[in-house]
Amino acid sequence: MSDIKTYQMLIDGEWVAASDGKTFDSVNPATGAVWARIPEATADDVNRAVAAADRVFSTGPWKAMTPTQRGHCLRRLGDLLAERSEELGRIESIDTGKMFKETRWQAKYISEFFHFYAGAADKIHGETLPIDKPDMFVFTKREPLGVIAAVVPWNSQLFLSAVKIGPALAAGNTVVLKASEFASAAMLEFGKLIEQAGIPPGVVNIITGHGDPCGRVLTSHPKVARISFTGGPNAARLILNNSTNNFAEVSLELGGKSPFIVFDDADIDSAVNGAVSGIFGAAGQSCVAGSRLLLHDAIADEFLARMAEIAGTIRIGDPLAEETEMGPICTEGQLENIEREVAHAQTEGGRLVCGGHRVADLPGRFYAPTIIDCPNPDLRIVDTELFGPVLSVLRFKDEADAIRLANHTEHGLAAGIFTRNGARAHRMVDAVKAGIVWVNTYRAVSPIAEFGGMKNSGYGRESGFQAVYDYTRPKTVWMNTSDTPLGSQFVAR
C-alpha cells in the first residue's frame, strides 16, 4: 500500500482532497496494478473551483494583468513544461500505457503551444468600422468570456489541455479543467507548474472525478461561459444538455473513424509506413487514428501482405522500455469492447488478416495489432471507433469509389490521402468530408494549424491563432463625435 501514490486536486491555488475524502484508484494498464489514488470531486468541490475562477476573473490579479504580462506567464509555463518533460512523460506512461519515448517527446513539444499562445496574448484586437452614419466613430474590442470549463480525455491529455488552456489564458479567461477519471495523474503533475509560472491562484483549477457529479456540475454551472470538450459522443450529448442550464458556448472534438486512402500511384513504402503508424501508433488510441484503410484494387493484396508482415514484428510490452513499439490498452472496458467488435466483424464476413486476440504472455491489457479485410462498408466495425490497434480495410476501383467510401461514415475528423498525382490530391481534399486532411503524410500537428471535425466528430476548432478569438466575444462601441446636442424625437405640446 505504501507504493500507491496519493494525489490532490488544485483548487484556488491550494492542493486539496475531495471534501468528503473519497478517492478512486488509477490502474497501470501495463501491469494491471493500482499505482495511484485520485480524489473524487464532489459537487461542492466543483462549485468551489468555479467560484475561485470567477472571482479571479472578475476582480483578481489576473484581470489586472496586461496581455503582455499574461503572455510572460504562458511562456514561463511552456519553459517549465519542457524542463519537466521527462518526469511528466514517465507519469503519463505509467498512468495510460502510452510509450514513454512518445509521451516525453510530446510533453516537450507541447511547450511550443504555450509559447505560441504567449506570443498571441497581446495580438488580440478589434477593428474600426466605416459606419454609414455621420459623426459616429464605431469600433469593436475583444473581451474574454469568463470561466472556461475544459474537459479532456485520458489520451494526449497534456496536448489537449494545452490547446484549451493556452488560448483561454491568452485571451484573459480563467479555467476549471476536469481531468479524465481513467488517468488523472499527469494533469495533476502538470498543475504543479501553474504557480511556478507566475499564474495567480484560482486562474487554473484542476479537478478530478467522474461524469456525475463532477462533469455534470461543471458543465451546467451558471458561472461557466464556455465548455471545451474532447471525448466521446455519448458524453457530448450530456454536455450539450447540461449547457442549456447556462447557455455556455460549446466546442466539441469527438474522435473519428478516419479514412487512410491509398491510390495505385502512391509511394507504396511511404504509404505502408504511414498506415502502420497511423493505426498502431499509440496502440490506436488516438482521435485521428487512420482506422479505415481504403486501398485501390490494384495494390490491395500486396499492401495488406506488407502491413501484416510489419504488424507481426511490432514489439509489444512495457511502455517505459525504449525497445517497446506498442503499449497496452488503457482501460479494461476498451479491451472488452475491442474483443466484442472484432468477433462480431467476423460473423458479418470480415476476414482476419492478422491479430484478433489479447497478448497472452503479458500481464496487462495488451491487444495484438489487428487487420480485418471487410467485404463492404456496411460492417459495423467499419464506422465504429474502437480506440485500439484494429484496422478495417476496404477496396476501391477508382477515385469516385474512393470518395464514396471515405464519406460513408458518421464521422469527419481526419483523413489521409496517398497519391503522386497532385491534381487528384486537390480533388480529394475538396471532396473528402473531414476537418483535417493529410496528403502523403499523417498525424502531423503544430500550434500554428487549427484542427477539428465535421458531422459526428464535433464542431469548433482548436489550435491556431483563431482559437484565441474563440475565447473572446466582440463588444461594439458607438461614439458620437459631434458637438451638436442630440435632438428630441418628441415634439413639445
C-alpha positions in Angstrom: 0.0 0.0 0.0 2.9 2.4 0.7 3.8 2.3 -3.0 0.5 3.8 -4.0 0.8 7.5 -4.7 -1.9 9.8 -3.3 -2.8 12.9 -5.3 -4.8 16.0 -4.5 -6.7 18.5 -6.7 -5.7 22.1 -7.5 -8.5 24.5 -6.4 -8.0 28.2 -5.8 -4.2 27.7 -5.6 -4.4 25.0 -2.9 -3.8 21.3 -3.1 -6.9 19.7 -1.6 -8.6 16.3 -1.1 -12.2 15.8 -2.1 -14.4 17.5 0.5 -15.8 14.1 1.6 -12.5 12.4 1.5 -13.5 9.9 -1.3 -10.9 8.7 -3.8 -10.8 6.3 -6.7 -7.9 4.1 -8.0 -5.8 4.6 -11.0 -4.5 1.3 -12.6 -1.3 0.9 -14.5 -2.6 -0.8 -17.7 0.8 -2.4 -18.4 0.7 -4.4 -15.1 -3.0 -4.3 -14.0 -1.9 -3.0 -10.6 -3.2 0.0 -8.7 -0.5 2.6 -8.6 -2.2 5.9 -7.6 -5.2 7.2 -5.7 -7.1 10.2 -7.1 -9.6 12.5 -5.3 -13.3 12.0 -6.4 -14.6 15.6 -6.5 -18.0 16.3 -5.1 -20.4 19.0 -6.3 -19.2 21.3 -3.5 -15.6 20.9 -4.8 -16.6 21.8 -8.3 -18.6 24.8 -7.1 -15.5 26.0 -5.1 -13.3 25.7 -8.2 -15.7 27.6 -10.4 -16.2 30.3 -7.7 -12.4 30.7 -7.5 -12.1 31.0 -11.2 -15.0 33.5 -11.4 -13.6 35.6 -8.6 -10.1 35.9 -10.1 -11.6 36.7 -13.5 -13.9 39.4 -12.2 -11.8 41.1 -9.5 -8.5 39.3 -9.1 -4.9 40.0 -10.2 -5.4 38.1 -13.4 -7.9 40.7 -14.6 -5.4 43.5 -13.7 -2.5 42.0 -15.7 -1.8 43.4 -19.1 -2.0 41.0 -22.1 1.8 41.1 -22.3 2.2 40.1 -18.7 -0.2 37.2 -19.3 2.0 36.2 -22.2 5.0 36.1 -20.0 3.3 33.6 -17.7 2.4 31.4 -20.6 5.9 31.5 -21.9 7.3 30.5 -18.5 4.7 27.7 -18.3 6.0 26.4 -21.6 9.6 26.6 -20.4 8.7 24.6 -17.3 6.8 22.0 -19.3 9.9 21.4 -21.5 12.2 21.2 -18.4 9.8 18.6 -16.8 9.0 16.7 -19.9 10.9 13.5 -18.8 9.1 13.4 -15.5 5.7 14.2 -16.9 6.1 11.8 -19.7 7.0 9.0 -17.3 3.9 9.7 -15.2 1.7 9.7 -18.2 3.1 6.4 -19.5 2.5 4.7 -16.1 -1.0 6.0 -15.9 -2.1 5.5 -19.5 0.2 2.8 -21.0 1.4 5.2 -23.8 5.0 4.7 -24.7 7.5 6.8 -22.7 9.5 7.7 -25.7 6.3 9.2 -27.2 5.0 10.9 -24.0 8.3 12.6 -23.1 8.7 13.9 -26.6 5.1 15.1 -26.7 5.4 16.8 -23.3 8.4 18.7 -24.6 6.8 19.7 -27.9 3.6 20.9 -26.2 5.7 23.7 -24.7 5.7 25.2 -28.2 1.9 25.6 -27.9 2.2 27.6 -24.8 5.0 29.7 -26.4 2.7 30.3 -29.4 -0.1 31.5 -27.2 2.2 33.5 -25.1 3.0 35.5 -28.3 -0.6 35.7 -29.2 -1.8 37.3 -25.9 -1.0 40.9 -26.9 -2.0 40.5 -30.5 -5.8 40.3 -29.8 -7.5 43.4 -31.3 -10.8 44.8 -32.6 -11.4 47.0 -35.6 -12.8 50.3 -36.6 -15.9 50.3 -38.7 -16.6 52.6 -41.7 -20.1 53.2 -40.4 -22.8 54.6 -42.7 -23.9 57.4 -40.3 -22.3 60.9 -39.9 -20.5 62.0 -36.8 -20.1 58.5 -35.4 -16.9 56.7 -34.5 -17.6 53.0 -34.2 -15.2 50.3 -33.2 -15.1 46.8 -31.7 -13.0 45.4 -28.9 -12.4 41.8 -27.9 -13.2 40.8 -24.3 -12.6 37.4 -22.6 -15.6 35.3 -21.9 -15.1 34.4 -18.3 -14.8 30.9 -16.7 -13.9 28.2 -19.2 -14.8 24.5 -18.5 -12.2 22.3 -20.2 -12.9 18.6 -20.2 -10.1 16.3 -21.6 -9.9 12.6 -22.1 -7.0 10.4 -20.9 -5.2 10.1 -24.2 -2.9 13.0 -25.2 -4.2 14.9 -22.2 -1.3 17.3 -22.0 -1.7 18.2 -25.6 -5.4 18.6 -25.4 -5.1 20.7 -22.3 -2.6 23.0 -24.0 -4.9 23.7 -26.9 -7.6 24.7 -24.4 -5.7 26.4 -21.6 -3.3 28.2 -23.9 -5.8 30.3 -25.9 -8.1 30.7 -22.9 -5.5 32.2 -20.7 -4.0 34.3 -23.6 -7.4 35.9 -24.0 -7.7 36.7 -20.3 -10.1 33.9 -19.2 -9.8 31.6 -16.2 -10.1 27.8 -16.4 -11.6 24.8 -14.5 -10.1 21.7 -16.1 -11.6 18.3 -15.5 -9.1 15.5 -15.9 -10.2 12.1 -17.1 -11.2 9.7 -14.4 -9.2 7.0 -16.3 -5.8 8.7 -16.0 -5.6 11.9 -14.0 -2.1 11.9 -12.6 -0.3 13.6 -15.5 -2.7 16.6 -15.3 -2.2 16.9 -11.5 1.5 16.8 -12.0 1.2 19.5 -14.7 -0.8 21.6 -12.2 2.3 21.9 -10.0 3.8 24.1 -12.8 1.0 26.7 -12.7 2.2 28.6 -9.6 5.8 28.3 -10.7 4.9 30.1 -13.9 3.6 33.1 -12.0 -0.1 32.4 -12.8 -2.1 33.7 -9.8 -4.1 31.2 -7.6 -7.5 30.3 -8.9 -6.7 31.1 -12.6 -6.3 27.5 -13.4 -8.1 24.9 -11.3 -7.8 21.1 -11.9 -10.4 18.8 -10.6 -10.8 15.0 -10.8 -13.8 12.8 -10.7 -16.5 11.0 -12.7 -19.1 12.4 -15.1 -21.6 12.6 -12.3 -21.4 14.7 -10.3 -18.1 16.3 -11.3 -18.6 16.7 -15.0 -22.3 17.4 -14.8 -22.0 20.2 -12.2 -19.1 21.8 -14.0 -20.7 21.9 -17.5 -24.1 23.1 -16.2 -22.7 25.7 -13.8 -24.2 29.1 -14.2 -20.8 30.8 -14.0 -19.3 28.8 -16.8 -19.2 30.8 -20.1 -17.6 28.3 -22.4 -17.2 24.5 -22.5 -14.4 22.9 -24.5 -14.8 19.2 -24.6 -12.8 16.4 -26.1 -14.2 12.9 -25.8 -17.0 10.6 -26.9 -20.4 11.4 -28.5 -22.4 10.0 -25.6 -20.7 12.3 -23.1 -21.0 15.1 -25.6 -24.8 14.7 -25.7 -25.0 15.0 -21.9 -22.8 18.1 -22.1 -25.0 19.8 -24.7 -28.0 19.0 -22.5 -26.2 20.5 -19.4 -25.3 23.6 -21.4 -29.0 24.5 -21.7 -28.7 25.5 -18.0 -26.1 28.1 -18.5 -26.2 28.8 -22.3 -22.5 28.4 -22.4 -20.7 28.4 -25.7 -19.6 24.8 -26.6 -16.9 23.3 -28.8 -16.7 19.5 -29.3 -14.0 17.3 -30.6 -15.4 13.8 -30.6 -13.0 11.5 -32.4 -13.5 9.7 -35.6 -13.1 6.8 -37.9 -10.6 8.4 -40.3 -10.1 7.1 -43.8 -6.5 6.4 -44.9 -6.8 6.4 -48.8 -4.0 4.9 -50.9 -4.1 5.1 -54.7 -2.2 2.8 -57.0 0.2 5.6 -58.0 1.3 6.2 -54.4 4.8 5.7 -53.0 3.9 2.3 -51.5 6.8 2.3 -49.0 5.7 5.6 -47.6 2.1 4.7 -47.6 2.7 1.4 -45.8 4.8 3.1 -43.1 2.1 5.8 -42.8 -0.7 3.3 -42.5 1.2 1.2 -39.9 2.0 4.2 -37.7 -1.5 5.8 -38.3 -3.3 2.8 -36.7 -0.7 1.0 -34.5 1.0 4.2 -33.1 -0.3 4.7 -29.5 -2.0 1.3 -29.9 -4.6 3.0 -32.0 -5.7 5.1 -29.0 -5.8 8.4 -30.9 -8.7 10.5 -32.1 -7.2 10.8 -35.5 -6.1 7.1 -35.9 -6.2 6.0 -39.5 -8.6 3.1 -38.7 -10.3 2.8 -42.1 -7.8 1.8 -44.8 -9.1 2.3 -48.3 -6.9 0.6 -50.9 -7.0 0.7 -54.7 -7.8 -2.8 -56.0 -4.6 -3.0 -58.0 -2.4 -2.8 -54.9 -4.6 -4.1 -52.1 -3.3 -7.6 -51.7 0.4 -6.6 -51.8 -0.3 -3.7 -49.4 -2.1 -5.9 -46.9 0.6 -8.5 -47.0 3.3 -6.0 -46.3 1.3 -4.4 -43.4 0.6 -7.8 -41.9 4.3 -8.7 -42.0 5.2 -5.5 -40.2 2.4 -5.9 -37.7 3.7 -9.4 -36.8 7.1 -7.9 -35.8 5.9 -5.0 -33.6 7.5 -5.2 -30.2 4.7 -5.1 -27.6 5.4 -4.6 -23.9 6.4 -2.3 -21.1 5.7 1.3 -22.3 8.6 2.6 -20.2 11.1 0.4 -22.2 12.9 2.1 -25.1 12.7 -1.0 -27.3 8.9 -1.2 -27.0 6.9 -0.2 -30.1 3.3 -0.6 -28.9 2.0 -0.5 -25.4 -1.3 -1.6 -23.7 -4.9 -0.6 -23.9 -5.7 1.9 -21.2 -8.9 0.5 -19.8 -10.5 -2.9 -19.4 -13.7 -1.6 -20.9 -11.9 -0.6 -24.1 -10.3 -4.0 -24.3 -13.5 -5.9 -23.9 -15.3 -3.8 -26.4 -12.5 -4.4 -29.0 -12.8 -8.1 -28.5 -16.6 -8.0 -29.0 -16.4 -5.8 -32.1 -13.6 -7.9 -33.8 -15.6 -11.1 -33.1 -18.8 -9.5 -34.5 -17.0 -8.3 -37.6 -16.0 -11.9 -38.4 -19.6 -13.0 -38.1 -20.5 -10.3 -40.7 -18.0 -11.6 -43.1 -14.8 -9.8 -42.2 -11.6 -11.7 -42.8 -9.0 -11.6 -40.1 -5.7 -10.8 -41.8 -3.7 -10.8 -38.5 -4.1 -10.3 -34.8 -7.5 -10.5 -33.3 -6.5 -11.6 -29.8 -5.1 -10.4 -26.5 -1.4 -10.9 -26.0 -1.5 -13.8 -23.6 2.1 -13.8 -22.3 1.9 -10.2 -20.9 0.2 -9.4 -17.5 -1.5 -6.1 -18.6 -4.1 -5.1 -21.1 -2.4 -5.8 -24.4 -4.0 -6.5 -27.7 -2.3 -7.7 -30.8 -2.1 -5.4 -33.9 -5.2 -6.4 -35.9 -6.2 -6.1 -39.5 -9.7 -7.0 -40.8 -10.4 -7.2 -44.6 -14.0 -6.1 -44.9 -16.2 -7.1 -47.9 -18.3 -3.9 -47.8 -18.6 -0.7 -45.8 -21.8 -1.8 -44.0 -19.9 -3.9 -41.5 -20.5 -2.4 -38.1 -16.8 -2.2 -37.3 -16.1 0.0 -40.4 -17.7 3.0 -38.7 -17.3 2.2 -35.0 -14.4 3.9 -33.2 -12.7 1.2 -31.2 -9.8 3.2 -29.8 -7.5 0.3 -30.3 -5.0 -1.2 -32.7 -7.7 -2.5 -35.1 -7.7 -1.6 -38.8 -10.7 -2.1 -41.1 -9.8 -2.4 -44.8 -12.0 -1.6 -47.8 -11.1 -1.7 -51.5 -12.0 0.8 -54.2 -11.9 0.8 -58.0 -11.5 4.5 -58.9 -11.4 8.0 -57.5 -15.2 8.3 -57.3 -15.4 5.0 -55.5 -12.7 6.2 -53.0 -14.7 9.4 -52.3 -17.9 7.4 -51.8 -16.3 5.0 -49.3 -14.4 7.8 -47.5 -17.6 9.8 -46.9 -19.7 6.7 -46.0 -19.4 7.5 -42.3 -21.0 9.4 -39.4 -17.6 10.8 -38.6 -15.4 13.5 -40.1 -12.4 14.3 -38.1 -9.4 13.4 -40.2 -8.3 11.8 -43.5 -5.1 10.7 -45.2 -4.5 10.7 -48.9 -1.5 9.0 -50.6 -1.0 9.7 -54.3 1.7 11.2 -56.5 -1.0 12.9 -58.7 -1.1 16.5 -57.5 -4.4 17.3 -59.3 -6.0 14.2 -57.8 -4.8 15.2 -54.3 -6.5 18.6 -54.6 -9.7 17.0 -55.9 -9.7 14.5 -53.0 -9.0 17.3 -50.4 -12.1 19.1 -51.7 -14.3 16.0 -51.8 -13.5 14.2 -48.5 -15.6 15.4 -45.6 -13.1 15.8 -42.8 -11.8 18.7 -40.8 -8.1 17.7 -41.1 -6.6 16.2 -44.3 -3.1 15.0 -44.7 -1.6 14.3 -48.1 1.3 11.9 -48.3 1.8 12.2 -44.5 -0.2 11.6 -41.4 -0.7 12.8 -37.8 1.4 15.9 -38.2 0.4 18.7 -35.7 1.5 22.3 -35.0 0.4 25.1 -32.8 0.0 27.2 -35.9 -2.6 24.9 -37.5 -6.2 24.5 -36.5 -7.9 21.1 -36.1 -11.4 19.9 -35.5 -14.1 17.8 -37.0 -17.3 17.6 -39.0 -20.5 15.6 -38.6 -20.4 13.4 -35.5 -16.8 14.3 -34.9 -18.0 17.6 -33.4 -17.6 21.2 -34.2 -15.4 24.1 -33.3 -11.6 24.3 -33.8 -8.6 24.2 -31.6 -5.0 25.3 -32.0 -4.0 28.1 -34.4 -4.3 31.8 -33.8 -8.1 31.9 -34.4 -8.6 29.7 -31.3 -7.7 32.8 -29.2 -10.6 34.7 -30.7 -12.9 31.8 -30.0 -12.3 32.5 -26.3 -13.4 36.1 -26.7 -16.5 38.0 -27.7 -16.7 41.3 -29.5 -18.1 44.4 -27.9 -19.3 47.2 -30.3 -18.8 50.8 -29.2 -20.6 53.8 -30.8 -19.2 57.2 -30.1 -20.9 60.4 -31.2 -18.2 62.9 -32.3 -20.4 65.8 -32.9 -20.7 68.8 -30.6 -24.3 69.4 -31.7 -26.7 68.3 -28.9 -29.0 65.4 -29.8 -32.4 66.4 -30.9 -35.6 65.2 -29.2 -37.8 62.8 -31.0 -40.7 64.2 -29.1 -42.5 67.4 -30.1 -43.4 69.7 -27.2 -47.1 70.3 -27.0 
